[in-house]
Amino acid sequence: MPRIRSVLWIGDAPGFEAREVGASPHLDLAWVRDVDEALALPLEGFDAVVLDAPDPERGLEASRRLLARRALPPLVTRVPSPDPHLARALLDVGVRDVWLRGQAPDALEERIARLGSARDAGAPSPRPHRPDIVGRSPAMDEVFALLERAQKTGATVLLTGDTGTGKELLAREIHRGSDRREKSFVAVNCAAFPDTLLESELFGHVRGSFTGADRDKQGLFEVADRGTLFLDEVGETSSPFQAKLLRVLQEREIRPVGGTRPRKVDVRLVAATNRDLRFEVSRGHFREDLYYRLAVFPIAVPPLRARSEDILPLAEHFLALHGSREGKPGCRFSRDAARLLLSYAWPGNVRELENEVQRALALAEAGQTLERDLLSPRLQGVMEPIEATVTPGETLKESLGRIEAWLIRRALERCEGRRAETARRLGVTREGLYKKMKRFGIQ
C-alpha cells in the first residue's frame, strides 16, 4: 500500500482548489498563501513542498527564498507555461522537480511518490542550496565537497585562484554553514591598504599612537570576534606585516598599534590570494611559516575556462538577477550569442562574465532576445580568426594551426609578454608553449 505523503502547498486558494489535489488519497496536504507564511512553519515535518508560482520571475525568486531555508524537504515548483530556460534555472538553484500548470492533478501525486521513494531508499541528498554560487561542473563539485568539509571544522582556510573566480562568495558560504554563522563575517582587502593602515585596520590603535589618532579604534579582528574574518589578497602583504599576522594566528591575541596590552580574540580566519604562495615562498616573498599556518585547509578555485559547463548557467543567473534589478525581466541569449559566450576564454572569470551580462542588459529592452551584436567587441573578436581561416583548399590542420597561433599571440599580449604567465593562462607547460611559439614563428 502506498505511503501517505505530507505535503505543503504554497499558493493562492483558487489555484489549490482548482487542481483538486486535496482529494488525493495518498497525499496529506496543508496550504498556506505565500512564502512568508511557509517560512514561519516547521517545514522539516513535510515530505515535500509545492510552490504554485504565479509567474516565472516571482517563481524563481520565491524558490530561492525557500531553498535558503536549512533542511528544506524536496521542493516542486509549478510553473505557468513550458519554458526550458526557466526550468533549467529552477533546477540549477535546487528545485527537485518542475510541474507544468495544466497537467493532471495526479501528476503531483506521481512526483511526490517518486521523490519520497528516493528519500526512503537513502538516495544521496541534493547538494545544499547556495543562492549566490552557481556551478554544476565536475570541477565545482570538488570545490563544493571541500566547502562542506570546511564548514564543519574551525581550521584556517586558504582559497586560491585567479582574480574574479568568486573567492569571497565561497568564504561567505563557509561562514554561513559554520557554527559561527550567528556572528559577524568581516571582509578586508589587504591590497587596498598600505602596511601601516592595514595594521591599524586589523589590530586597531590607541589614542595618540600616531598623528591623527584622536581616539581609540577597534580593529577588525575584534569586530569579527567569535565570527569569521576574510583576508583577501593576503599574498600582497609585506614581510613585516606577515610576521605580525603569524603571531596572531599562533597566540590568538592582538596588540593594537601603540598599545601595551594584548587582547585575546576568537576568530575563524579565511584567507584568499590569486598568487601561487608556494612559488612566492621559494622566491622569499612570503613567509613559509605563515603559509603553512594559512594553508591548513586549502581550496583551489578553478577558473571559468576550466569549467565551461557553468558559463551558460552563470549567464542565465546574472540575466535573472540584474534583469530584475534593472526592470528588464525575461531577457535571454540567442543561440548564436550563447555559442560566443562559450567560445570566449574569460580571463576575468565570473566577474568578467557578470559585467558582460550587465552591459548587454543595458543595451536591451525588457523581454528581448540578446543577439551576438549586443556583446562587447572583445567577445565578438573571438570569431575573427575562425572566420579568417575559411580559406579554400586549406587543410583542417592548417586552419587549426592559424587559430592556435592567434590565441597564443593574444594571450602573450594580455600577459605583456610574460611567457610563464601566458603558459599558465593557456593551461600548457612553459616548454609546450615555447615549442608552439617556435612552430608558429612567434617571437
C-alpha positions in Angstrom: 0.0 0.0 0.0 1.5 3.4 -1.0 2.6 5.5 1.9 0.7 8.7 2.6 2.9 11.7 2.0 2.7 15.0 3.9 2.9 18.0 1.5 2.8 21.8 2.0 1.2 23.7 -0.9 2.2 27.4 -1.3 -0.1 29.5 -3.5 -3.5 31.1 -3.7 -6.6 29.3 -2.6 -8.3 29.2 -6.1 -5.2 27.6 -7.6 -5.1 25.0 -4.9 -8.8 24.2 -5.1 -8.9 24.1 -8.9 -6.2 21.4 -9.1 -8.3 19.1 -6.8 -5.0 17.8 -5.4 -6.5 17.8 -1.9 -8.7 14.8 -3.0 -5.7 12.5 -3.5 -5.9 9.5 -1.1 -2.1 9.3 -0.9 -1.4 13.0 -0.1 -2.0 14.8 3.2 -1.9 18.4 2.1 -1.6 21.6 4.1 -2.0 25.0 2.4 -0.5 28.5 3.0 -0.9 31.6 0.9 2.7 32.7 0.4 6.4 32.0 1.2 6.4 34.2 4.3 3.7 32.0 5.9 5.6 28.9 4.8 8.9 30.0 6.3 7.1 30.5 9.6 6.3 26.8 9.8 8.5 23.9 10.8 9.0 22.7 7.2 11.1 19.7 8.3 7.9 17.8 9.1 6.7 17.7 5.5 7.8 15.1 2.9 7.7 17.7 0.1 6.8 21.4 -0.5 4.9 22.5 -3.6 5.2 26.1 -4.8 2.5 27.3 -7.2 4.4 30.1 -9.0 2.1 32.9 -10.3 4.7 33.9 -12.9 8.2 32.9 -13.9 10.1 35.8 -12.3 8.4 35.6 -8.9 8.5 31.8 -9.1 12.3 31.7 -9.4 12.8 34.3 -6.6 10.3 32.5 -4.3 12.1 29.2 -4.9 15.4 30.8 -4.0 13.9 32.1 -0.7 12.6 28.7 0.2 15.8 26.9 -0.7 17.8 29.2 1.5 16.0 27.5 4.5 18.2 24.8 6.0 16.8 21.2 5.9 14.1 22.1 3.4 12.2 19.0 2.1 12.3 18.4 -1.7 10.7 21.4 -3.5 8.4 21.0 -6.5 7.7 24.3 -8.3 4.6 24.6 -10.5 5.1 27.0 -13.5 2.5 28.6 -15.7 4.0 27.7 -19.1 6.6 25.4 -20.7 9.8 27.3 -20.6 13.1 25.3 -20.8 15.2 28.3 -19.7 13.0 28.8 -16.6 13.0 25.0 -15.9 16.8 24.9 -16.1 17.2 27.9 -13.8 14.8 26.3 -11.2 16.7 23.0 -11.3 20.1 24.8 -11.1 19.1 26.6 -7.9 18.0 23.4 -6.2 14.3 22.7 -7.1 13.9 18.9 -7.3 11.1 18.9 -9.9 9.2 21.3 -12.2 5.4 20.7 -12.6 3.7 22.3 -15.6 0.4 24.1 -14.9 -2.2 22.3 -16.9 -1.0 18.8 -16.2 -3.4 16.4 -14.4 -3.7 16.6 -10.6 -2.4 13.0 -10.3 0.9 14.2 -11.9 1.7 15.8 -8.5 1.0 12.5 -6.7 3.4 10.7 -9.0 6.1 13.4 -8.5 5.8 13.3 -4.7 5.8 9.5 -4.6 8.9 9.4 -6.8 10.8 11.9 -4.6 9.6 10.2 -1.5 10.7 6.8 -2.7 14.2 8.1 -3.4 14.3 9.7 0.0 13.1 6.4 1.7 15.7 4.4 -0.2 18.5 6.6 1.1 19.3 8.2 -2.2 22.0 10.9 -1.8 20.5 14.2 -0.9 20.9 17.1 -3.4 23.7 19.5 -3.0 22.8 22.2 -0.4 21.4 25.3 -2.0 23.7 28.2 -2.3 21.8 31.2 -3.7 24.9 33.1 -4.8 27.0 30.3 -6.1 26.2 28.7 -9.5 28.1 25.6 -10.5 27.3 22.1 -11.8 30.6 21.2 -13.4 32.8 18.4 -12.0 35.4 21.0 -11.1 32.9 22.9 -8.9 31.6 19.6 -7.4 35.0 19.1 -6.0 35.0 22.6 -4.6 31.6 22.1 -3.0 32.7 18.9 -1.4 35.6 20.6 0.2 33.4 23.6 1.1 31.1 21.3 3.1 34.0 19.8 5.0 35.4 23.3 5.7 32.1 24.3 7.2 32.3 21.5 9.8 35.8 22.5 11.0 37.3 25.6 12.6 40.6 25.3 10.7 42.0 28.2 8.8 41.1 28.1 5.1 43.2 29.3 2.2 41.3 30.0 -1.0 43.5 30.2 -4.1 42.5 31.0 -7.7 42.5 33.6 -10.4 41.0 37.1 -9.8 37.2 37.1 -10.3 36.6 33.4 -9.5 34.3 34.2 -6.6 36.6 33.5 -3.6 34.8 35.9 -1.3 31.4 34.2 -2.1 33.0 30.9 -1.1 34.3 32.5 2.1 30.9 33.8 3.0 29.4 30.3 2.3 32.0 28.7 4.6 30.9 31.2 7.3 27.1 30.7 6.6 27.4 26.9 7.1 29.7 27.0 10.1 28.8 27.1 13.8 29.8 30.8 13.8 27.0 31.8 11.4 25.2 33.9 14.0 28.2 36.1 14.5 29.9 38.6 12.1 31.5 37.9 8.8 34.1 40.7 8.2 35.9 41.0 4.8 39.0 43.2 4.2 41.1 43.5 1.0 44.7 43.6 2.2 45.9 45.1 -1.1 43.7 48.2 -0.6 45.8 49.4 2.4 49.5 50.3 2.9 51.1 48.3 5.8 50.7 51.0 8.4 47.0 51.4 7.7 46.4 47.7 7.3 47.8 47.0 10.8 45.6 49.7 12.3 42.6 48.4 10.4 43.0 44.8 11.6 44.5 45.3 15.1 43.1 48.7 16.0 45.0 51.5 17.6 45.0 53.6 20.8 44.6 57.3 21.0 47.8 59.2 20.3 49.6 56.2 18.7 50.2 58.3 15.5 49.3 61.6 14.0 45.6 61.8 13.6 44.8 59.0 16.1 42.5 61.2 18.2 40.6 58.3 19.8 40.9 54.5 20.3 39.8 52.4 17.4 38.7 48.8 17.5 40.4 46.5 14.9 38.5 44.2 12.6 39.9 41.2 14.5 37.9 42.3 17.5 34.9 43.2 15.3 34.9 39.6 14.0 35.3 38.1 17.4 33.6 34.7 17.6 32.8 35.1 13.8 34.8 34.9 10.6 37.5 37.3 9.2 38.2 37.1 5.5 41.6 38.4 4.4 41.5 38.8 0.6 44.7 39.3 -1.4 46.8 38.1 1.6 49.7 37.5 -0.8 50.1 41.2 -1.3 51.2 41.9 2.3 54.8 42.8 3.3 57.1 40.6 5.3 56.9 42.7 8.5 53.1 42.5 8.4 53.2 38.8 7.7 55.3 38.4 10.9 52.6 40.2 12.9 49.8 38.1 11.3 51.7 34.9 12.1 51.8 35.9 15.8 48.1 36.5 15.9 47.5 33.0 14.4 49.9 31.4 16.9 48.8 33.2 20.1 45.2 34.1 19.3 45.7 37.6 20.5 46.3 41.0 19.0 48.1 44.2 20.2 46.6 47.5 18.9 49.0 50.0 17.4 50.5 52.0 20.2 49.0 49.6 22.8 50.9 47.7 25.5 48.4 45.0 26.5 47.5 42.2 24.2 43.8 41.3 23.7 42.5 37.8 23.2 40.4 37.1 20.1 38.4 34.1 18.9 38.3 34.4 15.1 37.9 31.9 12.3 40.3 33.1 9.6 39.7 32.5 5.9 42.4 33.9 3.5 42.5 34.2 -0.3 45.0 35.0 -2.9 45.4 34.9 -6.7 49.2 34.3 -6.3 51.0 30.9 -6.1 52.1 31.3 -2.5 54.4 28.2 -2.6 56.2 29.9 -5.5 56.3 33.2 -3.5 57.8 31.3 -0.6 60.5 29.9 -2.9 61.3 33.4 -4.0 61.5 34.7 -0.4 58.5 37.0 -0.9 56.2 35.2 1.5 56.9 33.7 4.9 57.0 29.9 4.8 55.8 29.6 8.4 52.8 31.9 7.7 52.0 29.9 4.5 51.6 26.7 6.5 49.5 28.4 9.1 47.2 29.7 6.4 47.0 26.6 4.3 45.7 24.3 6.9 42.6 23.7 4.7 43.5 24.8 1.1 40.8 25.0 -1.5 41.8 25.8 -5.1 39.0 27.6 -7.0 39.1 26.7 -10.8 39.0 29.5 -13.4 35.9 29.8 -15.6 37.8 28.4 -18.6 38.2 25.1 -16.7 34.5 24.7 -16.1 32.8 25.7 -19.3 29.7 23.8 -18.3 29.0 26.7 -15.8 29.2 29.5 -18.3 25.6 29.5 -19.6 24.0 28.7 -16.2 26.0 31.6 -14.7 25.0 33.9 -17.6 21.3 33.0 -17.1 21.7 33.5 -13.4 23.1 37.0 -14.0 20.4 37.8 -16.5 17.7 36.9 -14.0 19.4 38.8 -11.2 20.3 42.0 -13.0 17.3 41.9 -15.3 15.0 42.0 -12.2 17.0 44.9 -10.7 17.1 46.9 -14.0 13.4 46.4 -14.7 14.3 44.2 -17.8 12.9 40.7 -16.9 12.5 38.0 -19.5 15.7 38.6 -21.4 17.7 35.6 -22.8 20.6 35.0 -25.0 20.2 33.8 -28.6 21.8 30.5 -29.7 24.5 32.5 -31.6 25.2 34.7 -28.6 25.4 31.6 -26.3 27.9 30.0 -28.6 30.0 33.1 -28.5 29.9 33.1 -24.6 31.1 29.5 -24.7 34.0 30.2 -27.1 35.5 33.0 -25.0 38.3 32.3 -22.6 37.1 34.7 -19.8 40.4 35.8 -18.4 38.4 37.9 -15.9 36.4 34.8 -14.9 33.0 35.1 -13.3 33.3 38.8 -12.6 34.0 39.5 -16.3 31.0 37.4 -17.3 28.8 39.2 -14.9 30.0 42.6 -16.3 29.3 41.3 -19.8 25.7 40.4 -18.9 25.1 43.8 -17.3 26.5 45.5 -20.4 24.2 43.5 -22.7 21.2 44.3 -20.5 22.0 48.0 -20.6 21.6 47.9 -24.4 18.5 45.7 -24.4 14.8 46.1 -23.8 12.7 44.0 -21.4 12.0 40.6 -22.7 14.4 40.9 -25.6 16.4 38.1 -27.0 20.1 39.2 -26.7 21.8 38.7 -30.0 25.5 38.5 -30.7 25.8 42.2 -31.7 24.9 43.2 -28.1 28.0 41.5 -26.8 31.2 43.5 -26.4 33.8 43.8 -29.2 36.3 41.7 -27.3 33.9 38.7 -27.4 33.0 39.2 -31.0 36.7 39.3 -31.8 36.9 35.6 -30.7 35.3 34.7 -34.1 37.8 36.7 -36.2 40.5 34.1 -36.5 37.9 31.4 -37.2 36.2 33.4 -39.9 39.6 34.3 -41.3 40.6 30.6 -41.6 37.8 29.8 -44.1 40.3 29.5 -47.0 39.5 27.3 -50.0 42.0 24.4 -50.3 43.3 24.8 -46.8 43.6 21.6 -44.7 41.9 21.2 -41.2 45.4 21.1 -39.6 46.4 24.4 -41.3 43.2 26.1 -40.2 43.5 24.9 -36.6 47.2 26.0 -36.6 46.2 29.5 -37.6 43.6 29.7 -34.8 46.1 28.4 -32.3 48.7 30.9 -33.3 46.2 33.7 -33.0 45.2 32.6 -29.5 48.8 32.4 -28.3 49.6 35.9 -29.7 46.5 37.3 -28.0 47.4 35.6 -24.6 51.0 37.0 -24.9 49.7 40.5 -25.4 47.4 40.2 -22.4 50.2 38.9 -20.2 52.6 41.7 -21.6 54.9 39.1 -23.0 55.4 37.1 -19.7 55.7 33.6 -21.0 55.3 31.8 -17.7 52.1 33.6 -17.0 50.9 33.1 -20.6 51.5 29.3 -20.3 49.6 29.2 -17.0 46.6 31.1 -18.5 46.6 28.8 -21.6 46.8 25.7 -19.4 50.1 24.4 -21.0 53.6 23.9 -19.7 56.2 26.5 -20.4 58.1 24.0 -22.5 55.0 23.3 -24.5 54.4 27.0 -25.1 58.0 27.5 -26.3 57.6 24.7 -28.8 54.4 26.1 -30.2 55.8 29.6 -30.5 58.8 28.2 -32.4 56.5 26.2 -34.7 54.3 29.2 -35.5 57.2 31.6 -35.7 56.1 33.7 -32.8 58.8 35.9 -31.2 
